[in-house]
Amino acid sequence: MLKYLSYSDEIVLYWNKRNENILWYEIFLNGVKIGETTNTFYRIKNLLPNKLYNLTINSLSKDREIILKEQKTYKTKHKKEDIVITSSPYNAIGDSKTLNTSAIQQAIDDCDKYHRVVIPKGVFLTGALRLHSNTELYIEKGATLLGSTKKEDYLPMINSRFEGWESKSYSSLINIGYLDHDNRFTTKNIVIRGNGKIVGGGEELLFNTLDINGKDAQEKRDKLTIYQENLSSDTENKHRTRGRLINITNSENVIIDGLELSNSPSWNVHILYSKNVTTLSSKIISKGIWNGDGWNPDSSTNCTIFDTTFDTGDDSIAIKSGKNPEGNIINIPSKNINIFSCFINKGKSHGVSIGSEVSGGIENIKIWDSDFSNSFFGLHIKTTKKRGGYINNLKVLDSKISRILIREVDYNDDGESSNELTSISNLSFKNIKIEYNSGDANYKKEADSYIYINGFNLDNNKANNIKFRNLTINNKEKLKDYNIKNCSNVSINNKKII
């Protein structure tokens, strides 16, 4: 089934990978061929507003035979009027020093479905901004929305969820929606796009949130290390009060397109209790940031990310659904998550993490045409004995991964137990190349194999039905190919392992 995003001058098509015999795609616009691609997405530019276009995709075999033909008519959106933040009455100043929160927020408040807020070339310093339904924020090439490093600029505190529990946190740089896990949705139809940057307050904002002071950045980093080593002594849980770069809560139909997103004090994009959130053609950067996750669907449905590059300080993508026992009670799963054509830069990034916050359940995850070989953890499925919940129906296709870990972990395990073990089942990996390219010296310390599966010794059937087909391992590190235990019904290349 073809899916699409529509603007006044562009249509972006994307579709699921359904047949391994399909090698490339032909794209036709009103009957005229306009291009070919091996990707499962295609962007068509320079279109006219408010106009119908007939689009056809032919899926071709290696012999150029048509395996599948899909055709549909799409309509571009009406052209919106621009609200430029540097124009009167807003008069924002892009000198990287003037705080523009009030001016930019007023422009956002004045925006309706017939307008869009435009951030022009310049560096516009701001505190927390709040988007309402039917808002479009367009960040031009050469424009930067720069987050303040002062925690006071992210007040008032808001209701959010961090590391599995609902709690108060500072506002994020961009805030969409309001938390209410009983009633969805509070905010709809948001677009954040362009060719510019959204840059958070980063490490300095992190220090300020934790009240860490020092004569220079290195002294503050040393104090942060001590703080991390003694987390249990922080009864206020200050680290869980950090805002995100973009916080999407109880929202529906949100698009993030074409931007560079970086330097959050914690996670870059947090998607909580939301539906139909799409991120594409972006760069997500948070190297050096503690808990610097990239893109985190959390108890959310129908979320898609593609054509995106990561360089993060933690998980590039982390799929979550709450922590015991609160997550079990709220019981909102993350499901129908598609990840494709994503790439991770070489460095300290992890790949895709599923769990350990899994108490509401995680299901129907599909990953294809991606390269996570530069990551420290390629694909990490994790839980604890306390979590409960489930991970079900994961498919990974045609991708390169540094390694695959499925296991119980012992961190982020505070709180009461749900008294249930997590069920992990129906995991399928096909046409996968295992190759480790990160170069991190700690690689061998974390696991003794490229495929490491260690379920629960209390119940070996809780992790079951895991299949690897057409798997190849480039064993440059001279580790074991696999170490599999405490699980059932696992096969590799049609050979039953356990």
N, C-alpha and C positions, 0 to 999 in steps of 0.2 A: 504494500500500500504506500503510495506516495504521500509524503507530508511536505508542508511548505510554510515558509514565513514570507510575508508580503509587506513591502514598503511602497511608497509612492513611485519609486524609480527602480526598484529591484524586487526579484523573487528568488528565494533560496529554496531549492528542492532538496529533500533528503529522504532516504528510504532504508529499510532493513536489508541485510544481506541474507538471502534466502536459498541460494543454490551455489554450491561450490564449483559448478561447471561454468558459471558466469565469470568472464575475465575482464570485460569492460562494458561501458554503456555509451550509447549514442543519444544525444539530446537534440530534439527538434522543437523549434519555436514557430508556431503557425505553419507547420508543414515543411519548414526549411531547416536543414541540419545546421546547428550552430556550434557543435563541439562534441568531443569524446572525453571520457574520464574513466579511470580505474577506481576512483573513489565512489562512495555511496552518498555523495552530495554534489550539488552544482549550483553556482551563483550566477544569475542572469542580471546584468546591469543595463543601465541606460534605457529603461523602459518609460513609458508615459503613464502619468497618474490616472487612476480611475478608469482603467481600460482592461478588457477581457483579453487573455492570451491563452491560446491552445498549446499545451506542452505535452510532448511525447517522449518517453524513454524506452529505447530498445535495449534489452539485456542480451549480450552476445556471448557465444561460446568461443573457444580458441579458433574454430573454423569460420567464425563470423556468422554463424547461424543464429537467428533470433530465438532465444529460449523463452523470453517473456516480453510482452509489449504492454505498456501502460500509458494511458492517455487521459488527460483531464484538462478542464478549463479553469484558469485562475484569474483573479482580478486584483490589480494593484490598488493600493489605498489612495484616498484623496490626498492631495498635497497640503501639508500643514503650514500655518503661518509661524514664523520664527519669533520667539521671545529671547532676545539676545541680552545676556546678563550685564554686558557693559553699557547698554543703552539706558536712557532715562525711562522710568524713574529708578532703575536698579543701580546703575553706575558702579558695578563691581570693578575692582582694580586687580589686574593680573601681574603683580610685581613680586609674588611669593612671600610678601611680608604683611600686607594689609589683610585683616580678617574680614571675610566677605559672607559670613554665615547668614546674616539677616537679609542681605541683598539677594543672595541666591535662593534662600528659602522663600522670599516674597515672589520671585519669578516662578518658582515651582507652585506656590499656592495660586498664582494667577493662571496657571496652565490648565487647559481643558482638552478634550479630545480633538479639537480643531487646531491646537497649537503644539509646539514643542519648545522646550527650553534649550538654548544653544550656549555651550561653553566655547568661546572663540579662542584663538591663539593667545597663550599666556599661561602663567602659573597662578591659580586662584586658591589662596589659602582659605580653609573653611573648617568649621566644626561639624557637628552632626546635622544631617539633612534628612527630611522626611518626605517621602513620595506618596501621593494619594492615587486613587484609581484613575486610569486613563491619562497617566503622565508619560511623556517621552522626554528623555534627557539625551541630547546629542552633543558629543564631545568631539570637536573638530581636530584634525591633524595639527599637531603643534600645541594643543591645549592640554593642560594638566589640572585636574581637580586634586588639590593637595590637602591632606588631613593635618590638622593641628596636632602638636605633640602634648598639649595641655589637657589633662583628664577633665578639667572643669568645662571644656568646650564640648563634652559629650554627655552633659546632663540635660534632662533628668534621666535617672536610672530607669530601665525598662524591664519588663518581664521577658525572660528568654530561657534558653536551655544551653548548658555547656557541660560536656563530658557526661551527658545522659540525664541530668537532673534539671528541672525547671528552677530558676532562681533569678535574682536581680542581677543585671549587669549594666555597665555603662552603655549608652547608645553607640551604635556603629557609625561609621562615616556616612553611609547611605542606609536608611531604614525604610523597609517596605512592609506594611502590615503590622498588626498588633496580635499578641499571643492570646489565643483562646482555644485550647485543645478540644472543647466541647462543641464549638460552633465555627464552621468554615463556610465562606472565606471572608476576611475583612477587607481585602484590597485586590483589585483585578486590573488586568490589561496595562502592564508596565513595560516600557521599552527603554533600555539603556544601551546606546550604540554610538558608533563613530570610529575614528581612527586615532583618538587621543589616549590619555592615561588617567587612571584613578590611582593615586598614591596615598597610602595611609600614613599615620604618625609613627608606625614602625617600632623599632627598638626603644626609642626615647619615650614614646607613649606607653610602651610596656613597662619600662622602669617607673614612670610616673604613676601608673595605675597601682603598682606594687609598693609605692613609696620607697623605692630604692634610690639612694643618693650616693654620689661619689665625685672625686675630683676630675675623673675622665671616664670615657666609655669603657675602658678595660677594667677599672675598679668596679664599675657598676655590673659588668658581666661576671666578675668574680663573686660579687654579692648575690647575683642571680643564681649562680651555681650553688652557693650555700643554701639559698632559699629553696631551690629544687630538691636538694638533698634532705631538707627538713620540712617537706610539705605538710606532714601530719601535725606539725606544731602551729600551723596557720589556721586557727579556728574560724577565721573570717573567710577563708577560701578566696583570697583576693585574686588569685590567678584565674578564677572562674568568673570574675566580674569584668574581664577584658571585653571590649567590644570587638566586632569583626569589621572587615572592610565594607562588605555588603551583607546586610542581614535581611533575609526574605522570610517572613513569618505569616502563616495563615493567608497566603496569597495564591492567586490563580492567574495563569497566562502571563508569565514574565519572560522577557527576552534580554539577554546580554550578548552583544554582537560586536566583534571587531576591535576590542579594547585591550590595552595592557593594564592589568590589575596587579598591584604590588604593595608590599610593605605594610601589611596589616599588623596590628599588635598581637594577633592570634590567627584565626582562620580568615581566609580571603572571602569566600562566598559560602554563607551558611543558609541552607534551604530547609526551613522547619515547618511542619504541618502544612505543606503547600502542594500545589498540583500544576502540571504543565509549565515547568521551568526549563528553558532552553538556553544553553550557553554555546557559542560557536565562534570560530575564527579569532580566538583571543590568546593572550599570553598571561599566565598567572605565575607571579614571582614572589617568593617570600623566603629566600635563602637567608640563613642566619637567624631566623625568628623561631623562638621556642613555641611549639604547637603551631607552626606555620603551615597548616593544611591549606590546600588549594581550593577544592570544590567539594562541599559536604552536604549531600542530601540526607535529611534527618527526619524520619517518619513522614516522608513525602512520596508522591506518586507521579508517574509519567514525567520523569526528569531526563533530559538528554544533553549530552555534551559531545561536541565533535570539532575536528580541525583546531585543536587547542594544544599549546605547548606549555609545559610546566617546568619550573625551577624553584622548588620549595624547600622549606626547612623541616618538613615532616611529610605526611601523606599527601601525595598529589590529589588523590580523590579518596574520600572516606565516606562510606555509606553506613548510616547509624539509625537506631530506632529506640533509643532510651535505655536507661539502666535500672536494674532491679532495686526495689520492687515497683517503683513508680512507673517505669516503662512498661511493666507487665500490666499494670492497672489501666494506664492510659490506652495501651494496646493499639497504637497506630503504626502499622508497618511502613517500611520503605519498599516500594514495589514498582515494577515496570521502569527500570533504569537502563538507559542505553548509553554506551560509551564507545565511540569509534573514531578512528583517525586521530588519535591523541599520541603525543610524543613527550618524552621526559628528557630534559637536558642532563648531561653528565654532572654528577655532584652528589650531594647529600640527600637528594629527594628519595622518598619512598614511592611506590607505585600506587596501586589500588588497594585500599584497606576495606574489608567488610567486617564490621564489628569494631571493637569488642562490645560496643553498646548496641545490643541486639535484642533487648527484652521485648520490644514490640513486634519483632519479626522482620526478616528481609527476604524478598522473593522476586523472582523473574528479573534477573540481572543479565544483560547481554553485553559482551565486549567483543569488538572485532577490529581488524585492520589497525592495530595500535602497536607501538614500540615502547616497552618499559624496560628494555635491556640495560639502560643507563642508570636504573634506580637501584637502591640498596635492597629494598624488598620489592619484588616485582608485583606479586599478588599475595596478599596476606589476609587470610580468613582466620579470625581470632575470636575467642570468647573466654569466659571464666566459669568456674563451677557454680557461681551464684546467679548467673544471668537469666537462665530460662530462655524463652523465645525460640526462634528458629532461623535457619538460613536454608532456603530451598530454591531449586531451579536456577542455577547459574550456568551460562553458556559462554565459553571463551573460544573465539575462532580466529584463525589466520593472523596470529600476533606473535611478537617476539617479547620474551619475558626473562628477567634476570633469574628468578626462581619463584617457586610456588610453596607457600607455607600454609598449612591448615592445622591449627593447634589451640591448646589452652594456654592462656597467659596469666601472669600473676600481678600485673600492674593495673592502675585505675580500678581497683577492686574494693573500694570502701563501700560502706552501706550494708543494709540487711540482705540476706539471701532470698531469692525467689523460691527456693526449695525445689527447683527443677533444673535439669541439665539442658543445655541448648541442643536442639535437633539440627544436624547438618546433613543434608541429603540432596541427591540428584544434581551433582556437579559434573559438567561435561566440558572437556578440553579437546579441541580438534585442530589439527594443523598448527601446532605450537612449536616454536623453536626456543629452547632454553639457552640463553647466552648471557653471561655476566660481564658488563662493561663499565660498571661504576668505578672500579679501582679502589674501593674503600678497603683498607687493611683489616677492618673488623669483620669482613664478610664471613670468614671461616669460623669466627667465634660464635656467631649467632645460631648457626645450624650446620650439621655435618654433611648436608646433601642438598642437591638442587630442588628435589621435590621432597618436602618434609611434611608428613601427615602424622599427627599424634593426637588421637581423640581422647576420650575419657576412659581411664582404667576402671572406673566404677560401672561403666556400661559401654562395651565395645560396639554396640549397635547404634549408638547415638550419632556417629559419623558413618554414613553408609552411601553406597551407590555412587561411586566416584570413578569416572572413566576418562582415560587419556587415549586419544587415537591420533595416529600419525604424529607422534611426539619425537622430536630429535633434541639431543643434548650436546652442546659444544663444551666439552669438559676441559676448559682451559685451567681451571683452578684445582683440578685433580681431587675433587670431592667425590663422595658417593653419588651415584645417579639419583638414588632415592632411599629414604628411610621411612617405612610405613608401619604403624602399629596402633593398637587400641581403636580399631575401626573395622568395618566389614564391607565386603563386595567392592573391592578396588581393583581395577584392571588397567594395564598399560600396554598399548599396542596389541590388544586382543589377548593378552596374557593375564590371567587372574593372579594378583599378587597376594591377596588376603581375603 
